[in-house]
Amino acid sequence: EVTKGTFSLILFYCFISVFAVLINKVGLQVTVEAVIGGSVVLPCSSAEHHLKLQDINVHWRHNGSIIVYDVVEGKDSIAEQDQRYKNRAETFTKVYEGGNFSLKITSLTHADAGQYICHITNSDELQIVQLVIKENEQEKPDNEGSTLYWVFIPVVLIALLIAFIICLWKKKRRMQDDD
């Protein structure tokens, strides 16, 4: 039989777990917006700031497997770079030793949208950047309502989850008080 204390502990654990997953997902990913035809800098930096060039290996991937850019032993390595990024992707070599491996992509198209992963191998750091490509503002008006919608939905879902958990807890408490 589940006691009141055990039920409260389970309820607390469930709440913390759901909250941790939500915070973790939000914290791991950065979203960057850009317009078609424009350029964008996707951020990536190492927690280590005094790196030796020969120890630096960084790999940029688009949607998991498309090779966007590689830095091998501190040198740009574009031999295996996907054709659609040739002459469009570049990094900032002068700031490698300071731990900055941000990637600049020019002449953006809709195909550039998606998830970019920056893997800094010497420190085993992974950074995820979600690139959202929008129409040029002169061509298409901005839709501010959609941003509000995507903020509102998770807040409502979390509130409903909390309300459901509280209702379960109160019902369980009432049943125990009746016994």
N, C-alpha and C positions, 0 to 999 in steps of 0.2 A: 504494500500500500504506500502511496506517495504522501508524505507528510507535508504540512504547510511550508515548513522551512525548505524542504527539498524542492517543492514546486516553485517557490520563490527563487531559489538558486537556479533552477532550470530556465525559468522565465528570464532572469537577469542574463544568463549565459546566451540565450537565443537573441536577446536584444543587442547585446554587445557584439555578437558574431555578425549579425546583419549590419550593424553600424560600421564595424571594422571593414567588412567587404566593400561597403559603399565608399568609405573614406579611401581605402586602398585603390580602388578603381579610379577615383577622381584624381588622386595624388600621382599616379604613375603616368598620366598622359597630359600633354600640352596640346591645345588646339590653336592652330594658326590659320588665319584667313587671308586670301589673296584674290586678285582678279585675273581673269583671262588676259593673256598678253603681257601681264606684269611680271614682276620678279618677287621672290620671297627669300627670307633667311630663316632656315629651320635651326632652332637652337640645340646645341649639344655641348656640354662642358663636363670636365672631369672634376671630381672632388680633390684630386691631387693637382697642385698648381705648379710644381717644379719638376717637370718631366724631362727625361733625356730623349732626344730625337730618335735615337736608335731603338728605344723601347716602346715607341708609340705605334700602335696598330688600331685603326678605327675602321669600322665597316658600316656604311649607310645602305639600308635595304628598303625597298618600296613594296608594300603589301606582302612582306615576309620573305620574298625570294629574289626580286628584281634588283640587280646590282646597280646602284646609283653612283657610289663613289667609295674608293678604298684608300686608306693611308697605311702603308706598310713600312715599318721601320723608319717612320718620320717622313717618308716620301710619298707623293701622290702616285697612285697606281690605277690607271684607267684602262689598262689592257683588256680587262674583262667587263668593262662598263657596258651596260645595256645601250644599244644604239640611240634610243630616244633621249638619252641624257648627254650624248656627245656634244661638246661645245655649249652646253646649257647649264652644267653643274660645276661648281667650284667651291673650294674651301679657302680658308685664310691661313696660309702656311706660316706667316710671321707670328701667329699667336698660338701655335701648337704647344710650345714649351710652357705656356701659361695655362694649358688645359682647355683651350677653346677649339672645338672641332665643328663649329656651326657650318651649315651647308647652304650655299646660295644657288637657287634654281631660277633661270631666266626664261622668258618667252613661254609662260605657263599656258597649259591647255587643260581641258576637263580631265584628260587621262592622267594628269599629275595628281589629282585628288586621291586621298587615301592615307594609309598609315605608313609612316616612315620610322624605321628603327635605327638608332645610332648605337653601335656596340663598341665600347672602348675595351679592348681585350686585356690589356695589362692590368687593369683594375676590375675587370669583369663587370663593368657598369653598362646597363641598358637604359636608353632613354627613348621614349615613344612620343612621336609628334604626329598629330592628326592634321592633315592639310585639307582645308575646305576651299574649293575654288568657286568663286562667285562670278556672275556676269559683271561686266564693266558697269559701274553705276550710271553712266550716261545712257547705256542701252536698256537697263532694267531697273526699276525702282526697288529700293531696299524694303524687305519685308520684316519689320521689327516685331510683328506679332509672333513669328515662328520661334524666335529666341525666347520670348516670354513663355510660350507653350512648352518648350523643352525644359525650362526651369520649373514651371508650375507642376507638371506631371509627376516628377520624382518626389517633390515635396508632398503632394497629395497622397501618393502611394506610401510614403514613409508614415504620414499621419494616420492613414487607414491601418497600417500594420501595427502601429503603437496602440490605436484604439482597440483593435482585435485582441491584442495581447492583454490589455487591461481588462477587457470584458471576460476573457478566459480566466484571468486571475481572480476577478470578483466572483464569478460563478463558482469556481473551485473553493473560494473562501466561504461563500454562502453555504455550499454543500457540507463543508467541514463544521461550520457553526451549527448546522441543523443536527449533526451527529452528536 
